[in-house]
Amino acid sequence: MRAEEAEREAKEALLASKLAPGYFQADFDAVADALAVLPSDPTATYLEDRVSEFMITLKLLNESLFSSIMENYSDFVGGIERVTEVERDLQVAHVLAKNSRRSLAMCSEEVKRNIRIASSAKRKRELFNLLEMLLQVKGVADQVGHLEQGLEDGRLAWTVSSTLQCAEVISQLDPEIFCIHDLRSSVMRILDDTLASTDDTLQALCFNFDPETSSRVFEVYLTLGDTTGLADKIQACFAQAVLGSSHGIIRTFAGVKSGKGKGGTQEQQMNSFRNRPYNELCKTLSIDQFRACLLKTFDVLVGVMISHYQMRQWYAEELTKYQGRASGDDGGESEASSAIEVIGVIQKALNDGRKLLFEHIEGRIASLLNAPSAGEGEHFLQVLEWTHCFISCGEAFCENKVTNLRKHIARTCARFFDAYHRQNMEALKAILDKELWHSFPLDEGSIKPLKQVIKSEVGVNTFGALQFEVLASLRDKLFAEGTDPVATFRDLSTKTESRSREGSENEAKEASETSSVYTSSSIKILKCMERYIYLMKVIGENSSKVVEGFCQLFDLYFWHIFQLFGNVDLLYDKSAPQDGSGALTLRLKKTLHRISQSISYTIGQYVDGYPSDDPGQGQGQQNVLSSGNMYGLRERTVALSSLGHIASEILSSSSDLQALVPDALTAQLDSFQNRTVMAVEDLREHLFHRVAKLLVNLVWVPEEIEKCQWAIKDVGMQQHEWVDRLNGQFYQFQLKLDAVGVQGDALKEFWKYAVSAANESILEGFSRVKKCSIEGRAAMSLDLQMFTTGMKRFVPKGFEPDVRIVDGYIKAFYVPESDLLHWAMTHREYKPQAILRLVSCILDANKPSSLNPLEINKRKKRVKELLAEIESSLI
């Protein structure tokens, strides 16, 4: 076995060596390969040798093929058998094919006979179908006229239903018929007209809701079977109502303005506005046009919201009706369930679409408020109040807080506040220049306390307290022409008023307890402050200019009163005496310097320097401050009382103001309240002391006292003449106060400052005395006592003259020399010059009578050193 395998392998190897590579491949060309190796001129012997080799190779191939066949003999035999079977099957198939041809020929003859019968039946059917189609076409043609009449009569749902039925019939007809196209076009035109009429009706409902009309529109979409189409269409119509109506309103007002121009007819000028954007049209409005346009826009848009609200209410009622039908036994369950599904979608769309609808409204109002004329004129606050009334409508409509429009109002206020504040400052300055300083009697509650103003809500507070149903019932009283929206909404804010009524009564009671004094200028300031507080609430964190303007109103009033009634020389003239009673306190002086030198924002141009350059104003001040008018005693009393009332209003609402202003301005406001406002008392003291000195002539007192003889040995029983004369001056002073009608605390204050001025003059006179004995000091005490006793006859009840500063100065004469330095250092209430004079007088009075020259020189040196030490301690 192994020998055979070895022999076969040897033959295969020999065969492989004889055959060219790739010989057994399908694309191998053996002839071309054999010819390729032939020499160019082969010999016969060479060719025979090649033939012999090829024969040997062929023999080897045959042997190899035979061996392969014999190895697969069984498969070869099976293949031969299968070939035989295929031959038999082909012969049977040939017989069957011949038989089939004969059967088909017989069938063909039979079919030809049946076709002649069937063609007659088909023609009959076609004729019947044509007749039925012609009848349908005639019915559709007749129905078109009825559809057009139904559309004219407003039967929208019936027209839509019939049109759909006609369209279904037409769709089943042969489109090749010539009239079918015309019928289809007519029916579809009627359907489009019906749907367009439905849309127009729905659009009209957005402005004036009508239940019957809404029912017709609902039936149309219920007939169409469109579940979401009506909901989407309602939202689109309301949005278009907002955008289209607002654009139409502003085009009307802008068109009126453009109609006055030149070039072209009014119709041409109106047409030029039709394609202009809403924002551009807003910029063309004048002040008067803007207010009228804004009010009309509010009126129309509130009408749109009311229609939206009424539509929601109507669909809620319809849902209840259809739910009742669905639960009944009248056979309308299917129709009712379909209607319930549609109403549910519409209700959800209406409820969810309120916010989106009001966003469209907010955009229009915001664009309108961006108009340059929105902040011009004196109607700035009225525009804000109207807008807040409209916001109250929007909040009641959306049942949610309106934030975007409030933020836009804040930005608008901040942008227009400069001009508004400038107008207020100019108006206040004009009033101050013509102020007569008369007290105005006002009805209780005509001016609200600032504390109450701060605690009240911004605008009209109806959110949560007023249902939109109430607004819908008062449609014609909200923003209609000729109405007062602010008054209407304040009347509607019943809950807000009831919450603040108790606080208002308490504030009114407190105000009645402290009799307030008002002038025309102080009323203007309080009104402006009330508006500025309103603007602080509106603007919020960006209200820095409003806070600054609020302070400047008070600064201007404060400065004008000082400039008119105060001693301006003490502020501007450095050579004027800066000490003594009636002098400017450090706080008052810093406040006045700050106001007079301020150039920030707008107050600098309204604070006059001194003296005034206006001759008319100077003449007016001269008349008010003349001696014949008692140096403006009545006027300055009224001015200070009114200023004090404003200051008390600010201080009483201090904590509320701090909570209202931005955090960055709390320090500035605190400084204003603690320095400027609190400096009112310093100004009051200065002005009252000044007028007291003017009404009581004290210029002669120091000189008269100095002329008296005080280096005496005996104390008499009679006071000096200056005491009687000075008491006479104070008697005249009381008569002047009575003539003016000064009473209460103001009367006591005038007496306080008059006595203080007298103390200053008496003290000055006593300090001028160079020679005085112990008996002379006793005489001084007697004169002071008689002066006090004389005053008590006509001083106000409950007032006790305070002359302790003079009495202390007299008694200091008895201070030992060793304690003089300590006394001088601890009694800074006296002027340094008065202290030095008193020490010199004491040392001179205590000088020993018998001293030798050496002791006299030593004493002089000691006295000189003591005076120098005291003087240095007083610096």
PAGU-240061 format. One line per 2 residues: number of its first residue (from 0); their letters; for each residue x, y, z of C-alpha. Coordinates in steps of 0.2 Angstrom, whole numbers. Each point is the difference from the previous one (the first is absolute). Example, Ala and Ser with C-alpha at 12.3 -4.5 7.8 and 13.67 -1.06 7.14 Angstrom:
BEGIN
0) AS) 62/-22/39 | 6/17/-3
//
This chain:
BEGIN
0) MR) 0/0/0 | 14/11/4
2) AE) 9/-4/-16 | -15/5/-10
4) EA) -2/16/9 | 19/3/-3
6) ER) -2/-4/-18 | -15/12/-2
8) EA) 9/14/9 | 15/-3/-12
10) KE) -11/1/-15 | -9/16/6
12) AL) 17/8/3 | 6/-5/-17
14) LA) -16/6/-7 | 1/17/9
16) SK) 18/2/-6 | -6/-3/-18
18) LA) -15/12/0 | 2/18/0
20) PG) -5/10/16 | -19/4/0
22) YF) -4/-14/-12 | -15/-5/9
24) QA) -7/17/1 | -16/5/-11
26) DF) 8/14/-9 | 17/-10/-5
28) DA) 3/-1/-18 | 11/-16/-3
30) VA) 2/2/-18 | 7/18/2
32) DA) 11/-6/14 | 7/-14/-11
34) LA) 3/12/-15 | 8/13/11
36) VL) 15/-12/4 | 3/-5/-18
38) PS) 16/7/-8 | -1/11/-15
40) DP) 6/-14/-11 | -5/-17/7
42) TA) 7/-16/-7 | -10/-16/-3
44) TY) 9/-9/13 | -3/13/12
46) LE) -19/0/-4 | -1/-19/2
48) DR) 9/1/17 | -13/13/5
50) VS) -14/-11/-6 | 7/-15/9
52) EF) 1/10/16 | -18/6/-2
54) MI) -6/-18/-3 | 9/-5/16
56) TL) -8/14/9 | -18/-4/-8
58) KL) 3/-18/6 | 3/6/17
60) LN) -15/11/0 | -11/-14/-6
62) ES) 7/-12/13 | -3/14/13
64) LF) -18/3/-6 | -4/-18/-1
66) SS) 6/-2/18 | -11/14/6
68) IM) -15/-7/-10 | 2/-17/8
70) EN) 2/8/17 | -17/8/-2
72) YS) -8/-14/-11 | -16/-1/11
74) DF) -4/19/-2 | 3/-2/-19
76) VG) -12/-15/-2 | -13/10/11
78) GI) 1/15/-12 | -3/-11/-15
80) ER) -16/-7/8 | -6/18/4
82) VT) 3/5/-18 | -11/-15/-6
84) EV) -14/5/12 | 0/18/-7
86) ER) -2/-7/-17 | -15/-10/5
88) DL) -8/15/8 | 2/11/-15
90) QV) -9/-13/-11 | -15/1/12
92) AH) 0/19/0 | 0/0/-19
94) VL) -16/-11/0 | -9/11/13
96) AK) 4/16/-10 | -8/-7/-15
98) NS) -16/-4/9 | 0/17/8
100) RR) 1/8/-17 | -16/-9/-5
102) SL) -9/5/16 | 4/18/-2
104) AM) -6/0/-18 | -17/-6/6
106) CS) -1/13/14 | 4/14/-12
108) EE) -15/-4/-10 | -12/-1/15
110) VK) 7/17/7 | -3/9/-17
112) RN) -18/-5/1 | -2/6/18
114) IR) 8/17/-4 | -14/5/-12
116) IA) -13/-3/14 | 11/10/14
118) SS) 2/15/-11 | -18/4/0
120) AK) -2/-2/19 | 15/12/3
122) RK) -8/13/-11 | -16/-1/10
124) RE) 9/2/16 | 10/15/-7
126) LF) -16/9/-5 | -7/-3/17
128) NL) 15/7/9 | 0/15/-12
130) LE) -18/4/5 | 4/-1/18
132) ML) 15/12/-2 | -10/12/-10
134) LQ) -13/0/14 | 13/3/13
136) VK) 8/15/-10 | -18/7/-2
138) GV) -2/-1/19 | 17/8/4
140) AD) -4/14/-13 | -17/3/9
142) QV) 9/0/17 | 13/13/-4
144) GH) -14/13/-1 | -6/-5/17
146) LE) 17/1/7 | 3/18/-6
148) QG) -17/5/8 | 5/-9/16
150) LE) 16/10/1 | -9/16/-3
152) DG) -12/-4/14 | 14/-3/12
154) RL) -4/-19/2 | 19/-4/1
156) AW) -1/-17/8 | -14/-6/-12
158) TV) 10/7/-15 | 16/-9/5
160) SS) -9/-16/3 | -9/1/-17
162) TL) 16/5/-9 | 10/-15/7
164) QC) -14/-11/-5 | 0/7/-18
166) AE) 19/-1/0 | -1/-18/4
168) VI) -13/-4/-14 | 11/10/-12
170) SQ) 15/-10/5 | -9/-16/-5
172) LD) -4/6/-17 | 11/-2/-16
174) PE) 12/14/-1 | 1/-1/-19
176) IF) -18/7/-1 | 2/19/-5
178) CI) -13/7/12 | 7/-9/16
180) HD) 15/12/1 | -11/15/0
182) LR) -12/-8/13 | 15/-4/11
184) SS) 7/18/-2 | -17/7/5
186) VM) -2/-11/15 | 18/3/6
188) RI) -2/19/-2 | -16/-1/10
190) LD) 9/-10/13 | 15/13/0
192) DT) -12/14/2 | -9/-8/14
194) LA) 16/-3/9 | 6/18/-3
196) ST) -17/6/6 | 2/-11/16
198) DD) 18/7/3 | -7/18/-2
200) TL) -14/-4/12 | 13/-7/12
202) QA) 11/15/-2 | -15/12/4
204) LC) -3/-11/16 | 17/6/6
206) FN) -6/18/2 | -19/-3/4
208) FD) -4/-17/6 | -18/-7/-4
210) PE) -6/-17/6 | -11/-4/-15
212) TS) 14/5/-12 | 13/-11/9
214) SR) -12/-14/0 | -1/1/-19
216) VF) 19/0/-2 | 1/-15/12
218) EV) -13/-10/-10 | 11/3/-16
220) YL) 16/-8/8 | -10/-13/8
222) TL) -7/-5/-17 | 17/0/-8
224) GD) 5/-12/14 | 16/11/3
226) TT) 5/-3/18 | 14/13/2
228) GL) -3/11/-15 | -13/12/9
230) AD) 12/1/15 | 14/5/-11
232) KI) -10/12/-10 | -7/8/16
234) QA) 18/4/6 | 5/6/-17
236) CF) -15/12/-1 | 2/7/17
238) AQ) 19/3/-4 | -5/8/-16
240) AV) -13/11/9 | 13/7/12
242) LG) 13/3/-14 | -13/6/-13
244) SS) -10/11/11 | 15/9/9
246) HG) 8/3/-17 | -17/7/-7
248) II) -2/12/15 | 18/7/-2
250) RT) -2/2/-18 | -16/10/2
252) FA) 9/12/12 | 16/0/-10
254) GV) -10/3/-16 | -9/15/8
256) KS) 17/8/3 | 6/-5/-17
258) GK) -16/7/-8 | 6/18/5
260) GK) 16/-2/-11 | 3/6/-17
262) GG) 0/-10/-16 | -13/-12/-6
264) TQ) -18/-3/6 | -4/-5/17
266) EQ) -4/-17/-7 | 17/-2/-7
268) QM) 8/5/16 | -10/-12/9
270) NS) 5/-14/-12 | 18/4/3
272) FR) -2/-5/18 | -8/-17/-3
274) NR) 17/-9/-3 | 9/9/14
276) PY) 5/-11/15 | -9/3/17
278) NE) 16/7/8 | 3/13/-13
280) LC) -18/6/1 | 2/2/19
282) KT) 14/12/-2 | -11/12/-10
284) LS) -13/3/14 | -1/17/8
286) ID) -3/2/19 | -19/2/-2
288) QF) -1/-13/-13 | 10/-12/11
290) RA) -12/1/15 | -16/-2/-11
292) CL) 8/-15/-10 | 6/-8/16
294) LK) -17/1/8 | -9/-6/-16
296) TF) 13/-15/-1 | -4/-4/18
298) DV) -19/0/-3 | 1/-11/-15
300) LV) 13/-13/7 | -11/-1/16
302) GV) -14/-4/-11 | 10/-14/-8
304) MI) 4/-7/17 | -19/1/5
306) SH) -5/-9/-16 | 13/-13/4
308) YQ) -7/-2/18 | -18/-1/-6
310) MR) 5/-13/-13 | 8/-11/14
312) QW) -16/2/10 | -11/-5/-14
314) YA) 10/-15/-5 | -1/-5/19
316) EE) -19/1/-1 | 0/-10/-16
318) LT) 10/-14/7 | -12/-2/14
320) KY) -15/-1/-12 | 9/-13/-11
322) QG) 5/-10/15 | -19/-1/5
324) RA) -4/-6/-18 | 13/-13/1
326) SG) -7/-7/16 | -18/0/-7
328) DD) -10/-13/-10 | -4/11/-15
330) GG) 12/-9/-12 | 12/15/-2
332) ES) 14/-8/10 | 12/-1/-16
334) EA) -3/18/-4 | 2/6/18
336) SS) 16/-9/3 | 7/8/-16
338) AI) -5/17/6 | 7/-3/17
340) EV) 17/-5/-7 | 0/16/-11
342) IG) -5/11/14 | 13/-8/12
344) VI) 14/5/-13 | -7/17/-2
346) QK) -1/3/19 | 17/-5/3
348) AL) 6/11/-15 | -9/15/7
350) ND) 6/-3/18 | 18/-3/-6
352) GR) -1/14/-13 | -3/14/12
354) KL) 18/3/4 | 5/-1/-18
356) LF) -14/12/-5 | 5/12/14
358) EH) 18/-1/-6 | -6/7/-17
360) IE) -9/14/9 | 16/3/10
362) GR) 10/2/-15 | -12/13/-8
364) IA) -1/10/16 | 19/-1/3
366) SL) 3/7/-18 | -13/14/3
368) LN) 8/5/16 | 17/1/-9
370) AP) -7/15/-10 | 10/16/4
372) SA) -16/9/4 | -4/-13/14
374) GE) 11/10/12 | -3/17/-6
376) GE) -11/13/9 | -8/0/17
378) HF) -10/-16/-4 | 14/-12/3
380) LQ) -8/-7/17 | -17/-1/-8
382) VL) 7/-11/-13 | 8/-11/13
384) EW) -16/-1/10 | -10/-5/-15
386) TH) 13/-13/-4 | -2/-7/18
388) CF) -18/0/-2 | 2/-10/-16
390) IS) 12/-12/9 | -13/-3/13
392) CG) -12/-5/-14 | 14/-12/-7
394) EA) 3/-8/17 | -18/-3/3
396) FC) -1/-7/-18 | 15/-11/2
398) EN) -2/-4/18 | 18/3/3
400) KV) 12/14/2 | 6/10/-15
402) TN) 18/2/1 | 6/4/-18
404) LR) -10/16/-2 | 4/6/18
406) KH) 19/-2/-4 | -3/10/-16
408) IA) -9/13/9 | 15/1/12
410) RT) 12/3/-14 | -11/13/-8
412) CA) -2/9/16 | 19/0/2
414) RF) 2/7/-17 | -12/14/1
416) FD) 3/5/18 | 14/13/-4
418) AY) -12/11/-9 | -14/-3/12
420) HR) 11/5/15 | 6/15/-9
422) QN) -18/6/-3 | -4/-3/19
424) ME) 15/10/5 | -3/14/-12
426) AL) -18/1/6 | 5/-1/19
428) KA) 13/14/-3 | -13/11/-9
430) IL) -12/-3/15 | 13/4/13
432) DK) 5/16/-9 | -18/6/1
434) EL) -4/-8/17 | -10/11/12
436) WH) 3/-11/15 | -18/-1/5
438) SF) -7/-16/8 | -12/-9/-11
440) PL) -15/-8/9 | -2/-18/-7
442) DE) -13/-13/2 | 4/-15/10
444) GS) 7/-14/-11 | 3/11/-15
446) IK) 18/-3/2 | 5/-18/6
448) PL) 14/-3/12 | 16/-6/-8
450) KQ) 0/-16/11 | -18/-4/-7
452) VI) 6/3/-18 | 15/-11/2
454) KS) -11/-14/8 | -13/1/-14
456) EV) 1/-11/-15 | 7/6/-17
458) GV) -14/7/-11 | -17/-9/3
460) NT) 1/-16/10 | -13/-11/-7
462) FG) 9/-17/-2 | -8/-13/11
464) AL) -13/12/5 | -10/3/-16
466) QF) -7/-13/-11 | 1/2/-19
468) EV) -19/-3/0 | -2/17/8
470) LA) 11/9/-13 | -10/-8/-14
472) SL) -16/7/8 | 7/17/0
474) RD) 7/0/-18 | -6/17/-4
476) KL) 7/8/16 | 18/-6/-1
478) FA) 10/9/-14 | -14/7/-11
480) EG) 2/18/-6 | -5/13/13
482) TD) 2/-12/15 | 13/1/14
484) PV) 8/-18/1 | 10/4/16
486) AT) -16/5/9 | -9/-15/-6
488) FR) 13/-12/5 | 2/8/17
490) DL) -18/-2/3 | 1/-18/-5
492) ST) 15/-4/12 | -12/-2/15
494) KT) 11/-13/9 | 16/10/-2
496) ES) -9/16/7 | -7/-10/14
498) RS) 17/-7/5 | 7/18/0
500) RE) -14/9/8 | 5/-4/17
502) GS) 18/7/-3 | -7/15/-9
504) EN) -11/4/15 | 15/-1/12
506) EA) 11/11/-12 | -14/12/-1
508) KE) -2/0/19 | 19/3/3
510) AS) -1/14/-13 | -14/8/9
512) ET) 9/0/16 | 15/9/-7
514) SS) -8/15/-9 | 9/0/-17
516) VY) 4/16/-9 | 0/0/-19
518) TS) 6/13/-13 | -3/-1/-19
520) SS) 18/-5/-2 | 0/-13/14
522) IK) -16/-7/-7 | 9/-2/-17
524) IL) 15/-8/8 | -11/-13/10
526) KC) -10/-4/-16 | 17/-2/-10
528) ME) 6/-11/14 | -15/-11/-1
530) RY) 2/-2/-18 | 19/-4/2
532) IY) -4/-13/13 | -12/-7/-13
534) LM) 14/0/-13 | 12/-8/12
536) KV) -12/-15/1 | -2/-1/-19
538) IG) 19/2/-4 | 6/-11/14
540) EN) 19/-3/0 | 4/13/-13
542) SS) -8/14/10 | 16/9/5
544) KV) -5/16/-9 | -17/0/7
546) VE) 7/-1/18 | 12/14/-4
548) GF) -14/10/-7 | -11/-3/15
550) CQ) 14/7/11 | 3/15/-12
552) LF) -18/6/3 | 3/1/18
554) DL) 17/8/-3 | -7/14/-11
556) YF) -13/4/13 | 12/0/14
558) WH) 12/11/-9 | -13/12/-6
560) IF) -6/3/18 | 17/3/6
562) QL) 5/11/-14 | -16/11/3
564) FG) -1/1/19 | 18/-5/6
566) NV) 16/9/2 | 9/-5/-16
568) DL) 15/10/5 | 4/-13/12
570) LY) 2/-13/-14 | 9/11/-13
572) DK) 9/13/10 | 14/-7/10
574) SA) 3/16/9 | -18/-1/8
576) PQ) 0/-6/18 | -2/-19/0
578) DG) -4/-2/19 | -13/5/12
580) SG) -19/-4/0 | -8/0/-17
582) AL) 16/-5/-9 | 0/-15/-12
584) TL) 3/-16/8 | 13/-12/-8
586) RL) -14/-12/-7 | -10/15/-7
588) KK) 15/8/-8 | 6/-17/-8
590) TL) -18/-2/-6 | -1/17/-8
592) HR) 17/-1/-7 | -4/-17/-8
594) IS) -16/7/-8 | 7/16/-6
596) QS) 15/-8/-8 | -9/-15/-7
598) IS) 1/-2/-19 | -6/-18/0
600) YT) -15/-4/-11 | -12/15/-1
602) IG) 0/9/16 | 15/11/-3
604) QY) -9/11/-12 | -14/3/12
606) VD) 10/5/15 | 4/19/-1
608) GY) 15/8/6 | 1/14/11
610) PS) -5/14/-2 | -14/-3/-13
612) DD) 2/8/-17 | -19/1/-3
614) PG) -6/18/4 | -18/-5/2
616) QG) 5/-14/12 | 11/11/10
618) QG) -14/13/2 | -12/-14/5
620) QQ) 12/-6/14 | 3/18/6
622) NV) -19/3/2 | -2/-17/9
624) LS) 15/3/12 | -3/19/3
626) SG) -2/7/17 | -18/5/-4
628) NM) -4/-18/-3 | 9/-5/17
630) YG) 14/-7/-10 | -11/-14/-8
632) LR) -5/-7/17 | -16/-8/-6
634) ER) 8/-6/-16 | 15/-8/7
636) TV) -11/-8/13 | -11/-8/-13
638) AL) 15/-4/-11 | 9/-9/15
640) SS) -16/-9/5 | -3/-6/-18
642) LG) 18/-6/-1 | -1/-8/17
644) HI) -16/-9/-6 | 9/-7/-15
646) AS) 15/-5/10 | -11/-9/13
648) EI) -9/-9/-15 | 17/-6/-6
650) LS) 6/-5/17 | -16/-9/5
652) SS) 2/-11/-16 | 19/-2/1
654) SD) 0/-19/2 | -13/-2/-14
656) LQ) 10/11/-11 | 16/-10/4
658) AL) -9/-16/-5 | -6/7/-16
660) VP) 16/7/-7 | 13/-11/-8
662) DA) 13/-7/12 | 14/10/-8
664) LT) -9/16/5 | -4/-3/18
666) AQ) 15/8/6 | -3/16/-11
668) LD) -18/0/6 | 5/-2/18
670) SF) 13/14/-1 | -14/11/-7
672) QN) -12/-4/14 | 13/2/14
674) RT) 8/15/-7 | -11/11/-11
676) VM) -17/-5/7 | 6/1/18
678) AV) 8/17/-4 | -17/7/-1
680) ED) 1/3/19 | 16/9/-2
682) LR) -7/11/-13 | -15/3/11
684) EH) 11/6/14 | 10/11/-12
686) LF) -15/8/-8 | -10/3/17
688) HR) 15/7/8 | 3/11/-14
690) VA) -17/7/0 | -1/1/19
692) KL) 16/11/-1 | -8/11/-13
694) LV) -16/2/9 | 8/4/17
696) NL) 13/14/-3 | 15/-6/10
698) VW) 14/10/-9 | 1/13/14
700) VP) 0/-12/15 | 19/-4/1
702) EE) 4/18/-2 | -12/6/14
704) IE) 6/-13/12 | 18/4/-4
706) KC) -4/19/5 | -7/-5/17
708) QW) 11/2/15 | 4/-17/7
710) AI) 15/4/11 | -11/5/15
712) KD) 0/-2/18 | -19/-1/4
714) VG) -13/-9/-9 | -16/10/-3
716) MQ) -18/-6/1 | -4/6/-18
718) QH) 5/-9/-16 | 9/10/-14
720) EW) -9/8/-14 | 4/-12/-13
722) VD) -10/-13/9 | -16/10/-1
724) RL) 4/4/-18 | 3/-18/-4
726) NG) -16/-6/8 | -9/13/-11
728) QF) 8/-8/-15 | -7/-17/5
730) YQ) -17/7/3 | 0/7/-18
732) FQ) 6/-17/-5 | -15/-9/8
734) LK) -12/13/-8 | 8/-4/-17
736) LD) -2/-19/2 | -18/3/6
738) AV) -4/11/-16 | 7/-14/-11
740) GV) -10/-13/9 | 15/-11/5
742) QG) -6/-13/13 | 5/-17/8
744) DA) 17/-7/-2 | 5/13/-13
746) LK) -3/14/12 | 10/-8/14
748) EF) 14/-3/-13 | 0/18/-5
750) WK) 2/5/18 | 13/-13/3
752) YA) 11/7/-14 | -4/18/5
754) VS) 6/-3/17 | 15/-9/-7
756) AA) 4/15/-10 | -2/11/15
758) NE) 11/-11/10 | 13/2/-14
760) SI) -1/19/0 | 0/1/20
762) LE) 14/-12/0 | 10/11/-13
764) GF) -4/15/11 | 6/-8/16
766) SR) 16/-7/-8 | 5/18/-6
768) VK) 0/6/18 | 18/3/5
770) KC) -2/6/18 | -12/-9/11
772) SI) -1/-2/19 | -9/-14/10
774) EG) -14/12/3 | 0/3/-19
776) RA) -2/-18/-3 | -15/0/12
778) AM) -7/14/-10 | 1/-10/-16
780) SL) -9/-14/9 | -13/12/6
782) DL) -2/7/-18 | -2/-17/-7
784) QM) -12/-5/13 | -11/15/-3
786) FT) 1/-3/-19 | -6/-17/3
788) TG) -14/5/12 | -6/14/-13
790) MK) -1/-13/-14 | -10/-12/10
792) RF) -15/13/-1 | -3/-3/-19
794) VP) 9/-17/-4 | -11/-14/-7
796) KG) -8/-11/13 | 12/-15/4
798) FE) 15/9/-6 | 15/3/12
800) PD) 13/12/-6 | 17/-8/1
802) VR) 14/12/5 | 12/-13/8
804) IV) 14/3/-12 | 0/19/5
806) DG) -2/-4/18 | 14/-13/-1
808) YI) 11/13/-8 | -3/13/14
810) KA) 3/-13/14 | 16/-5/-8
812) FY) 7/16/7 | 1/-9/16
814) VP) 11/-14/-6 | 17/-1/9
816) ES) 15/5/-11 | 7/-18/2
818) DL) -16/-7/-8 | -1/12/-14
820) LH) 9/-11/-13 | -11/-15/4
822) WA) -15/11/-1 | 5/7/-17
824) MT) 3/-17/-7 | -17/-7/6
826) HR) -11/14/-5 | 2/0/-19
828) EY) -18/7/-2 | 8/18/2
830) KP) 10/8/-14 | 18/-1/3
832) QA) 1/20/0 | -13/0/13
834) IL) 9/-12/11 | 17/10/-2
836) RL) -9/16/5 | -8/-8/15
838) VS) 16/-7/6 | 9/17/-2
840) CI) -14/8/9 | 1/-13/14
842) LD) 18/2/2 | -1/19/0
844) AN) -13/0/13 | 10/-13/11
846) KP) 16/11/-1 | 7/3/17
848) SS) 0/19/4 | 17/1/8
850) LN) 14/-8/-10 | 18/5/-2
852) PL) 6/2/-18 | 9/-17/0
854) EI) -16/-9/5 | -10/10/-13
856) NK) 11/-6/-14 | -1/-18/6
858) RK) -19/2/0 | 0/7/-17
860) KR) 11/-14/-6 | -11/-13/8
862) VK) -16/8/-7 | 7/1/-17
864) EL) 6/-18/1 | -18/-5/6
866) LA) -8/9/-14 | 11/-8/-13
868) EI) -3/-17/7 | -19/3/0
870) ES) 1/7/-17 | 10/-15/-7
872) SL) -13/-12/9 | -14/9/-9
874) I) 7/-2/-18
//
